[in-house]
Amino acid sequence: MLEEIYAHVLRRNPGEREFHQAVREVLESLPVVLERRPELCDGSLLDRLCEPERQVIFRVPWTDDEGRVHVNRGFRVEFNSALGPYKGGLRFHPTVNLDIVKFLAFEQTFKNALTGMPIGGGKGGSDFDPKGRSDAEVMRFCQSFMTELQRHIGEHTDVPAGDTGVGAREIGYLFGQYRRITNRFEAGVLTGKGVGWGGSHARPEATGYGLVVFTAEMLRVRDLELEGMRVVVSGSGNVAIHAAEKAAASGATVVACSDSGGYVVDEEGLDLDLLKQVKLKDRARLSAYADERGGAEYHDGGRVWDVACDVALPCATQNELDEDAARTLIGNGVRVVAEGANMPTTPEAVRALREADVLFAPGKAANAGGVATSALEMQQNASRTLWTFEKTEDRLTEIMKHIHHTCHDTAERYGRPGDYVAGANIAGFELVGESMQAQGVI
């Protein structure tokens, strides 16, 4: 039956390889569930689960600083609202297309379920590239994008947030345009806002911090600690930098990170203040880090996964860690691979890691800290309060430990001990599936 459902997904969504990959990964975990709980097949639930509730595609015209008109494409996929309003980020990057957004929204549905928070799954974005654009150009694009998007969102309907290419600047412009059009200060309609106007403390740090909390819990199951371990992080954006920061605070030595041009190795441990200056403030290449940091080596091109480590945290983009890279990591003695990005590890690489008894955490569990803290931001908006950084981080830590406990125990309950992929997929499916069945065929 599951093969028939997957074949149906392929026919209905031709050429959407990332979406196919995400669906197959979940379906492969479900046979043992459906044997025990055949009622979760009733009402074509799996067919409905693989079909988005709504897919919106729209034109985004905007004018650059020279007066030239550009036209980009905007997307919002509202995948599943059985647990609450659609929740998921907006990604601005030239690679964004319907396939990418749909796969991300599908993954988001299960990720959000695992948090235990009342939020459904969605995702959106545009093929607009903010790199090299002035603030005025980014503002005009965001205003045009929101002019259409505002028809489809709301604090009880769909709550977007930031993602790749969408940071505090973009969220500010988007929220301003939403407020302008609707004449409402509806703070809960977007998350990732500035703390001074409805945002939450710890939101920029949340995905990276949560990733390290989850990793530490995995190690604890094997009576190991993060302290003293060598860590390699791919990427050098918000998630990667804050994962490195949390890992270093836990006593690990983060020796390498990367960007699209290459990677840097710093055996003494990354200077996080310098890294933040180079990547988050100056928006420069990693080579500038090596220019400033004595002893650091910059490698133009190549793979950061060639650097020996105990813990590997892929935090860049989908399918960045392939089987060859996984086998290199295994040969160098890696103990844990935990996904900070969405689906950054290929199926072949996951298989190789599992066969080598390397602990592996899928993104839908390990990187859920960002959306969890977004949900906490929604709570604060609803009550018109602002929690301290410490309170928010404490709640984030509780949620990540809950997610780990849920995935670990679910895997054991279904005879798959130590398989966090199965645990995450099954637990997320049960939570969403039970809610869908309770609400009828819709």
MARKOLFI-706041 format. One record per residue (C-alpha): x, y, z; residue number from 1; chain. Coordinates in pm, whole numbers, always signed. Example, Ala and Ser with C-alpha at 12.3 -4.5 7.8 and 13.67 -1.06 7.14 Angstrom:
% residues 2
> X, Y, Z, seq, mol
> +1230, -450, +780, 1, A
> +1367, -106, +714, 2, A
***
This chain:
% residues 442
> X, Y, Z, seq, mol
> +0, +0, +0, 1, A
> +277, +245, +91, 2, A
> +448, +185, -244, 3, A
> +119, +264, -419, 4, A
> +87, +588, -222, 5, A
> +445, +686, -306, 6, A
> +389, +606, -676, 7, A
> +81, +829, -664, 8, A
> +292, +1110, -514, 9, A
> +544, +1072, -797, 10, A
> +271, +1092, -1063, 11, A
> +103, +1397, -910, 12, A
> +426, +1587, -843, 13, A
> +654, +1517, -1141, 14, A
> +1013, +1638, -1120, 15, A
> +991, +1744, -754, 16, A
> +1286, +1539, -630, 17, A
> +1328, +1695, -285, 18, A
> +958, +1654, -212, 19, A
> +974, +1291, -329, 20, A
> +1274, +1232, -102, 21, A
> +1102, +1381, +203, 22, A
> +784, +1180, +150, 23, A
> +970, +854, +92, 24, A
> +1174, +898, +410, 25, A
> +858, +926, +617, 26, A
> +670, +645, +441, 27, A
> +963, +406, +488, 28, A
> +924, +441, +866, 29, A
> +551, +364, +874, 30, A
> +495, -9, +794, 31, A
> +546, -112, +1158, 32, A
> +300, +158, +1270, 33, A
> +27, +60, +1027, 34, A
> +58, -306, +1128, 35, A
> -23, -213, +1487, 36, A
> -260, +73, +1411, 37, A
> -444, +1, +1084, 38, A
> -706, +263, +1177, 39, A
> -451, +527, +1072, 40, A
> -506, +412, +713, 41, A
> -879, +488, +720, 42, A
> -1023, +769, +511, 43, A
> -721, +771, +277, 44, A
> -533, +948, +554, 45, A
> -190, +888, +401, 46, A
> -302, +1024, +64, 47, A
> -435, +1336, +236, 48, A
> -120, +1367, +446, 49, A
> +96, +1381, +130, 50, A
> -117, +1648, -37, 51, A
> -87, +2012, +76, 52, A
> -407, +2177, +191, 53, A
> -318, +2483, -15, 54, A
> -42, +2595, -256, 55, A
> -16, +2964, -346, 56, A
> +211, +3098, -623, 57, A
> +219, +3466, -708, 58, A
> +407, +3735, -902, 59, A
> +630, +3979, -712, 60, A
> +721, +4290, -917, 61, A
> +963, +4542, -765, 62, A
> +1188, +4830, -874, 63, A
> +1564, +4850, -814, 64, A
> +1758, +5164, -728, 65, A
> +1815, +5243, -1099, 66, A
> +1444, +5229, -1171, 67, A
> +1450, +4891, -1348, 68, A
> +1151, +4664, -1284, 69, A
> +1219, +4304, -1181, 70, A
> +971, +4019, -1149, 71, A
> +1020, +3734, -903, 72, A
> +795, +3449, -801, 73, A
> +650, +3409, -453, 74, A
> +529, +3090, -285, 75, A
> +337, +2982, +23, 76, A
> +254, +2615, +78, 77, A
> +8, +2563, +364, 78, A
> +59, +2192, +412, 79, A
> -133, +2080, +720, 80, A
> -332, +2261, +989, 81, A
> -463, +1964, +1191, 82, A
> -267, +2073, +1499, 83, A
> -293, +2451, +1464, 84, A
> -231, +2744, +1228, 85, A
> +27, +2684, +957, 86, A
> +374, +2771, +1086, 87, A
> +699, +2787, +893, 88, A
> +958, +3023, +754, 89, A
> +1005, +3227, +439, 90, A
> +1317, +3162, +231, 91, A
> +1458, +3419, -14, 92, A
> +1715, +3250, -238, 93, A
> +1761, +3199, -615, 94, A
> +1709, +2821, -576, 95, A
> +1360, +2854, -429, 96, A
> +1089, +2683, -632, 97, A
> +767, +2495, -561, 98, A
> +953, +2167, -505, 99, A
> +1180, +2317, -238, 100, A
> +896, +2495, -60, 101, A
> +672, +2187, -68, 102, A
> +938, +1957, +76, 103, A
> +1014, +2209, +350, 104, A
> +643, +2245, +436, 105, A
> +601, +1866, +451, 106, A
> +899, +1835, +687, 107, A
> +771, +2130, +890, 108, A
> +443, +1953, +957, 109, A
> +612, +1671, +1149, 110, A
> +876, +1895, +1306, 111, A
> +610, +2122, +1449, 112, A
> +414, +1825, +1581, 113, A
> +719, +1698, +1769, 114, A
> +750, +2025, +1962, 115, A
> +423, +1951, +2140, 116, A
> +305, +2302, +2049, 117, A
> -32, +2367, +1876, 118, A
> +106, +2457, +1532, 119, A
> +59, +2311, +1184, 120, A
> +308, +2305, +898, 121, A
> +375, +2550, +616, 122, A
> +660, +2715, +428, 123, A
> +712, +2991, +175, 124, A
> +955, +3220, +3, 125, A
> +1076, +3356, -327, 126, A
> +1355, +3315, -583, 127, A
> +1462, +3670, -495, 128, A
> +1828, +3702, -389, 129, A
> +1884, +3970, -121, 130, A
> +2264, +3943, -152, 131, A
> +2415, +4254, -304, 132, A
> +2089, +4446, -284, 133, A
> +2055, +4775, -99, 134, A
> +1827, +4810, +201, 135, A
> +1590, +5017, -13, 136, A
> +1571, +4744, -278, 137, A
> +1509, +4475, -16, 138, A
> +1238, +4694, +139, 139, A
> +1059, +4743, -194, 140, A
> +1073, +4372, -267, 141, A
> +941, +4280, +79, 142, A
> +657, +4530, +48, 143, A
> +554, +4387, -289, 144, A
> +581, +4031, -157, 145, A
> +367, +4107, +149, 146, A
> +106, +4293, -56, 147, A
> +4, +3954, -196, 148, A
> +98, +3730, +97, 149, A
> -116, +3924, +346, 150, A
> -430, +3778, +185, 151, A
> -333, +3432, +303, 152, A
> -189, +3477, +654, 153, A
> -303, +3574, +1004, 154, A
> -226, +3484, +1364, 155, A
> -501, +3218, +1363, 156, A
> -444, +3110, +1002, 157, A
> -79, +3106, +894, 158, A
> +221, +3251, +1078, 159, A
> +539, +3287, +868, 160, A
> +887, +3345, +1010, 161, A
> +1239, +3392, +875, 162, A
> +1462, +3136, +704, 163, A
> +1754, +3153, +463, 164, A
> +1782, +3509, +328, 165, A
> +1511, +3637, +561, 166, A
> +1649, +3788, +880, 167, A
> +1551, +4070, +1113, 168, A
> +1572, +4330, +834, 169, A
> +1335, +4142, +604, 170, A
> +1092, +4051, +883, 171, A
> +1077, +4418, +979, 172, A
> +988, +4530, +626, 173, A
> +734, +4248, +587, 174, A
> +563, +4326, +918, 175, A
> +556, +4697, +843, 176, A
> +377, +4638, +514, 177, A
> +130, +4396, +675, 178, A
> +50, +4655, +943, 179, A
> +15, +4926, +677, 180, A
> -228, +4726, +463, 181, A
> -442, +4576, +740, 182, A
> -436, +4871, +982, 183, A
> -374, +4621, +1264, 184, A
> -76, +4568, +1494, 185, A
> -130, +4192, +1479, 186, A
> +198, +4094, +1641, 187, A
> +132, +3720, +1619, 188, A
> +115, +3716, +1239, 189, A
> +494, +3696, +1196, 190, A
> +767, +3562, +1423, 191, A
> +1133, +3654, +1435, 192, A
> +1042, +4016, +1505, 193, A
> +1263, +4261, +1688, 194, A
> +1238, +4236, +2067, 195, A
> +1127, +4600, +2087, 196, A
> +818, +4543, +1872, 197, A
> +676, +4203, +1961, 198, A
> +969, +3968, +1918, 199, A
> +1115, +3717, +2159, 200, A
> +1450, +3691, +2330, 201, A
> +1659, +3390, +2217, 202, A
> +1490, +3361, +1876, 203, A
> +1810, +3417, +1671, 204, A
> +1994, +3164, +1887, 205, A
> +1714, +2908, +1912, 206, A
> +1778, +2671, +1619, 207, A
> +2151, +2642, +1683, 208, A
> +2114, +2621, +2061, 209, A
> +1838, +2362, +2034, 210, A
> +2047, +2153, +1795, 211, A
> +2326, +2128, +2051, 212, A
> +2083, +2046, +2333, 213, A
> +1944, +1758, +2125, 214, A
> +2297, +1640, +2039, 215, A
> +2397, +1642, +2405, 216, A
> +2091, +1433, +2493, 217, A
> +2183, +1175, +2229, 218, A
> +2535, +1150, +2369, 219, A
> +2401, +1119, +2723, 220, A
> +2210, +804, +2623, 221, A
> +2551, +649, +2549, 222, A
> +2705, +789, +2869, 223, A
> +2908, +1046, +2674, 224, A
> +2940, +1423, +2707, 225, A
> +2994, +1700, +2455, 226, A
> +3272, +1847, +2666, 227, A
> +3614, +1785, +2512, 228, A
> +3481, +1676, +2171, 229, A
> +3585, +1818, +1833, 230, A
> +3296, +1971, +1641, 231, A
> +3267, +2062, +1273, 232, A
> +2979, +2279, +1150, 233, A
> +2882, +2336, +788, 234, A
> +2755, +2679, +697, 235, A
> +2832, +3007, +873, 236, A
> +2492, +3168, +895, 237, A
> +2268, +3218, +1193, 238, A
> +2209, +2849, +1273, 239, A
> +2572, +2743, +1227, 240, A
> +2716, +3028, +1433, 241, A
> +2482, +2979, +1726, 242, A
> +2529, +2602, +1718, 243, A
> +2904, +2665, +1739, 244, A
> +2846, +2912, +2023, 245, A
> +2638, +2665, +2226, 246, A
> +2878, +2378, +2158, 247, A
> +3174, +2588, +2274, 248, A
> +2983, +2689, +2587, 249, A
> +2930, +2317, +2653, 250, A
> +3305, +2257, +2653, 251, A
> +3350, +2134, +2295, 252, A
> +3607, +2273, +2051, 253, A
> +3451, +2389, +1724, 254, A
> +3735, +2360, +1472, 255, A
> +3575, +2432, +1134, 256, A
> +3286, +2592, +948, 257, A
> +3210, +2672, +584, 258, A
> +3034, +2896, +337, 259, A
> +2953, +2864, -32, 260, A
> +3312, +2950, -128, 261, A
> +3509, +2716, +97, 262, A
> +3581, +2637, +460, 263, A
> +3803, +2753, +743, 264, A
> +3989, +2538, +999, 265, A
> +4088, +2687, +1334, 266, A
> +4242, +2421, +1556, 267, A
> +4234, +2644, +1863, 268, A
> +3858, +2679, +1826, 269, A
> +3663, +2932, +1623, 270, A
> +3674, +3292, +1744, 271, A
> +3298, +3340, +1755, 272, A
> +3307, +3718, +1797, 273, A
> +3519, +3748, +1484, 274, A
> +3300, +3499, +1296, 275, A
> +2986, +3697, +1384, 276, A
> +3153, +4018, +1269, 277, A
> +3259, +3868, +937, 278, A
> +2940, +3678, +852, 279, A
> +2650, +3846, +1032, 280, A
> +2760, +4211, +1027, 281, A
> +3003, +4253, +736, 282, A
> +2834, +3980, +525, 283, A
> +3183, +3892, +398, 284, A
> +3338, +3565, +279, 285, A
> +3500, +3325, +527, 286, A
> +3839, +3404, +379, 287, A
> +3814, +3736, +567, 288, A
> +3805, +3539, +892, 289, A
> +4133, +3367, +807, 290, A
> +4286, +3701, +709, 291, A
> +4213, +3835, +1057, 292, A
> +4275, +3523, +1264, 293, A
> +4631, +3404, +1302, 294, A
> +4664, +3028, +1276, 295, A
> +4336, +2976, +1091, 296, A
> +4353, +2812, +748, 297, A
> +4108, +2892, +469, 298, A
> +4044, +2628, +202, 299, A
> +3899, +2756, -124, 300, A
> +3635, +2502, -230, 301, A
> +3658, +2146, -98, 302, A
> +3453, +1985, +176, 303, A
> +3441, +2079, +541, 304, A
> +3359, +1712, +610, 305, A
> +3722, +1621, +537, 306, A
> +3810, +1774, +876, 307, A
> +3828, +1505, +1148, 308, A
> +3570, +1546, +1424, 309, A
> +3363, +1369, +1689, 310, A
> +3046, +1568, +1614, 311, A
> +2931, +1687, +1271, 312, A
> +2653, +1945, +1248, 313, A
> +2535, +2009, +888, 314, A
> +2371, +2353, +903, 315, A
> +2387, +2479, +544, 316, A
> +2137, +2338, +294, 317, A
> +1959, +2026, +172, 318, A
> +2157, +1723, +51, 319, A
> +2496, +1877, +130, 320, A
> +2633, +1568, +309, 321, A
> +2649, +1278, +62, 322, A
> +2758, +915, +104, 323, A
> +3121, +986, +19, 324, A
> +3138, +1262, +281, 325, A
> +2965, +1036, +534, 326, A
> +3223, +762, +480, 327, A
> +3502, +1016, +527, 328, A
> +3347, +1123, +856, 329, A
> +3311, +759, +963, 330, A
> +3674, +689, +875, 331, A
> +3780, +986, +1088, 332, A
> +3586, +857, +1389, 333, A
> +3272, +1070, +1396, 334, A
> +3032, +975, +1678, 335, A
> +2729, +1196, +1608, 336, A
> +2577, +1368, +1305, 337, A
> +2286, +1600, +1387, 338, A
> +2107, +1804, +1122, 339, A
> +2083, +2178, +1178, 340, A
> +1955, +2237, +823, 341, A
> +1650, +2076, +665, 342, A
> +1733, +1737, +506, 343, A
> +2105, +1815, +454, 344, A
> +2203, +1445, +456, 345, A
> +2128, +1226, +155, 346, A
> +1947, +892, +210, 347, A
> +2264, +703, +111, 348, A
> +2466, +898, +367, 349, A
> +2208, +833, +640, 350, A
> +2221, +461, +562, 351, A
> +2602, +458, +583, 352, A
> +2600, +640, +916, 353, A
> +2338, +409, +1067, 354, A
> +2527, +98, +948, 355, A
> +2842, +233, +1117, 356, A
> +2646, +284, +1444, 357, A
> +2693, +662, +1429, 358, A
> +2421, +848, +1618, 359, A
> +2214, +1039, +1362, 360, A
> +1949, +1303, +1432, 361, A
> +1715, +1414, +1150, 362, A
> +1641, +1783, +1111, 363, A
> +1272, +1748, +1189, 364, A
> +1378, +1665, +1546, 365, A
> +1721, +1822, +1596, 366, A
> +1658, +2166, +1444, 367, A
> +1308, +2218, +1584, 368, A
> +1433, +2476, +1834, 369, A
> +1372, +2763, +1596, 370, A
> +1006, +2692, +1534, 371, A
> +957, +2601, +1901, 372, A
> +1079, +2945, +2003, 373, A
> +864, +3101, +1733, 374, A
> +567, +2931, +1900, 375, A
> +686, +3076, +2231, 376, A
> +692, +3418, +2061, 377, A
> +330, +3361, +1958, 378, A
> +245, +3283, +2322, 379, A
> +409, +3605, +2437, 380, A
> +226, +3803, +2167, 381, A
> -109, +3653, +2270, 382, A
> -56, +3758, +2632, 383, A
> +121, +4085, +2543, 384, A
> +422, +3999, +2757, 385, A
> +797, +3965, +2702, 386, A
> +986, +3687, +2876, 387, A
> +1350, +3718, +2979, 388, A
> +1622, +3553, +2773, 389, A
> +1679, +3304, +3055, 390, A
> +1313, +3202, +3077, 391, A
> +1288, +3159, +2701, 392, A
> +1608, +2956, +2683, 393, A
> +1489, +2736, +2971, 394, A
> +1163, +2665, +2785, 395, A
> +1360, +2593, +2467, 396, A
> +1579, +2345, +2654, 397, A
> +1271, +2174, +2801, 398, A
> +1113, +2142, +2456, 399, A
> +1429, +2000, +2295, 400, A
> +1465, +1744, +2573, 401, A
> +1098, +1655, +2526, 402, A
> +1154, +1605, +2153, 403, A
> +1454, +1382, +2220, 404, A
> +1261, +1180, +2478, 405, A
> +967, +1142, +2236, 406, A
> +1185, +1026, +1945, 407, A
> +1398, +794, +2159, 408, A
> +1104, +628, +2332, 409, A
> +894, +599, +2016, 410, A
> +1180, +423, +1837, 411, A
> +1214, +175, +2124, 412, A
> +837, +122, +2144, 413, A
> +830, +17, +1779, 414, A
> +1137, -207, +1798, 415, A
> +1382, +40, +1643, 416, A
> +1606, +137, +1940, 417, A
> +1853, +415, +1863, 418, A
> +1688, +497, +1528, 419, A
> +1603, +865, +1566, 420, A
> +1481, +888, +1205, 421, A
> +1215, +625, +1270, 422, A
> +1134, +772, +1609, 423, A
> +1082, +1123, +1471, 424, A
> +883, +1012, +1169, 425, A
> +656, +778, +1364, 426, A
> +593, +1015, +1655, 427, A
> +518, +1305, +1420, 428, A
> +290, +1087, +1206, 429, A
> +94, +961, +1505, 430, A
> +36, +1312, +1638, 431, A
> -75, +1456, +1303, 432, A
> -264, +1144, +1192, 433, A
> -468, +1114, +1511, 434, A
> -573, +1479, +1483, 435, A
> -668, +1441, +1118, 436, A
> -880, +1135, +1192, 437, A
> -1056, +1314, +1478, 438, A
> -1151, +1606, +1252, 439, A
> -1301, +1400, +968, 440, A
> -1230, +1386, +596, 441, A
> -1133, +1743, +512, 442, A
***
